[in-house]
């Protein structure tokens, strides 16, 4: 196998060499996909919390779908952006780069599972007032948002140096990277909003997806509901 999740973690130069030589195939892609699915399922169980085994199962299914769906959509956008900026990357190469970034993000996510479990055990009460339970739910939700955002950014940033070696010299690498990060953030955040819930809400019934999943958007929720409540609740 020309590359694998472990090889990608240990020797990213070998990945770029294999990408340039165009020797990466379905076997390598399936290995990356399998690692993303397994890691996201494990993190999903912790992310859902311990109140509902059913929600833990749902999130173990939904989080891999979220990551794979985001990666597939972003790969198409990234290829178009790379073409417009004259990178010289083919769709096949762009697809592998995007999945490699997602794989590295999942390594970071895997390392954060004990941290997420610690926040879950220590920061989510089983009883309390409505305000206390709401604050705990929003705090743990924001913690997961930050962990996922950090994993996504660092996973992509880890490939930035290698990206310079495969694009044409006149391609603005930092501009391309900024567009790729923006695409990941926008698509990932909005898909996560549609696929909610991911964290057990003590006031709502467990469901695979909310009935109003297409209503509103992620950013409106974060900046008009979640953050203001956390700020006022901490005072």
N, C-alpha and C positions, 0 to 999 in steps of 0.2 A: 504494500500500500504506500503510495507516494506521500500521502499526508493523512493524519488522524488527529483527533482532539489532543492527544498527548504530545504527538510530534509538533503540532501547531503551537502548543504551549512552550515546549522546550526549544524549538528551532524554527523560528518564523522565516529565516532566510531560505530554508529548504522549501517552504511553501511558495515563496515568490519565485524561486528557480523552477519549481514544477509548474507554476502558473505560466511563466514565460515560455517554457518548453511545451505547453499545451498537452500535458500528460495526465491531467486530473480528469477522472471520469465518474461514472455513477457510483462506483464502490466508495470512493472518497467522499462524495456528496452524502451518500446514505449514512456514512459513519458520523459526519458532522450533524446531520439531522437527528440521528438516534441519540446523540449526546445532548443536543438541545432539548429534545422531548423528555428524556429521563431527568435531566437537571431541573427543568421547569416543573415537572410533576412533583419532584421532591420538595422544591421550594414552595409550590402551591399548597401542599399539605400543611406546612408551617404557616404560610400566609393566611390561610383560612381560619386558623385558630382551633382551639380544642372544644368549642361549645357544640359543634355540629359535625359529626363524622360524614354526614351527607354532603355538607358544603365543602369539606375537605376533599371529598371525592370529586365534586364538581370542579373545584379550582385546580385539582391535579390534572383534569382534562382540559380545562379552559386556558390555563396559562401556557401550555405548549402550543395550543391553537393560536393564542395571541401572538406569541413569539414567531411562529412559522408564518402566520398571516402577515404580520408586520414585515418580516424579512422578504416575503414574496412580492409584496406591493412596493416596498422600498427599492428592491433590486431593479424593478422596471424603471422607476423614477431616476435612480442613480445612473443607470445606463444612459438614459436620455440626457441627463445633466453632464455626464462624462463625454458624450458625443458632442454636445453643444460647446463644451470647453476644449475640444480637440485633444482629448486624452489618448485616443488610439485604443482604448479598451473595448473589447468585444462584449456582447451581452453575456456570453459564457464566462468570460473572465470576471466581469462585474458581479455576476451571480455568485461565483465562488468567493470573491472578496467580501461580499455582504454576509455570506454564511460563515466565513472565517471570523469576521468581526463578532457575529452573534455567538459563535462558539467560545471566543475569548470572554465575552460578556457573561456567558453561562459558567465559566470557570470562576469568575468573580462572584457570581450569584451563589455558586456552590460553597464558596468560602464564607459567605454571609449567612448561611442557614443557621449555624449555632447562635449568631448574633440576633437574628430575627426571632429565634426560639426564646432567647433570653428576654427580649423586649416583650414577647407575648406572655411569658410566665410572670414577669415582674410588673408589667404595665397595664394589664387588662384585668380589672376586677370582675368578680362573678356576681357582685351585688353592689347596690349603692343608689343614689338619687338619679333622676333622669339626666341632670346636668353632668354628674360624674361619669355615668356610663357613656353619654354622648361624647364627652371630652376624651375619654379613654379610647373610644372607637376611632375618633378623628385623629388622635395622636398616633395610634398604631398604623392607621391608613397612610398618614403623611410619612411615617417612618419607612414604610414599604415603597412609597412613591420615590423617596430619596434614594433608597438602596437600588431600585431598578434603574433610576436615571443615572446614578453613578456607574453601575455596571455597564450600561449601554454606552455611556460616553468613553469610559476607560477602554472598553473592548474595541471601540472604533479607533481611539487614539493610539492604541498599541500597534495598529497597522499603518499609521501615518508615514513613518520612515520608509517602510517597504513600498508604499504606494508610489513614492518618488522614483523608485527604480523601474517601474513598469509603465508609467505614463510618458508621453512625449515631453521633451524638455521645455517646450513653450506652453505647456498646460499649467494654469495656476492651481497648484496642488492644494494650497490652503483654502482657496475659494471653493474648490471641489469638495474638500473635506467639510467645510461649513455647510454646504448644501446637503451633503449626506447626513450630517448630524441633525439638521433642521428637519429633513424628511423622516428620519427615525423618530424624532420627538413628536412631530405632528401626527404621523400615522399611528405610532404606538400608543400615544395618549388617547386619541379618539377611539381607537379600537378597544382599549381598556375600558373606556366609558360605556361602550356598547355591550361589552361582555360582563359588566358588573352584575352581581357583587363578587368581590374577591376576599373581603374581610367580613366576618360575621357581625351583622348589625343586630343588637339586642332588641330592637324595636320593630323589626320587619321579619316576615317569614322567610325561611330558606327557599331559594329559587335558583334555577340554573342561570336565568337571565331575568332582569326586571321587565315588567310589562311596558314600561315607558323607556325602554333602552335607547330608542332613537330620538328621544326628547332632550333638548339641552346639549351641552358639550362639556368636555373635561375641564377646560380652562375657566369657564364660567363657574363651575362647581368649586374649583380650587380657590379662585380669587374673590368670589362673592359669598361663598358659604363656609368652606373649610378653614382657610387662613384667618378670616375675621373672628370666627368662633374660637379658634385656638388662642388667638391673641387676647381676646377679652376674657377667656376662661382662665388664662394664666395670671391675670391681674388680680 
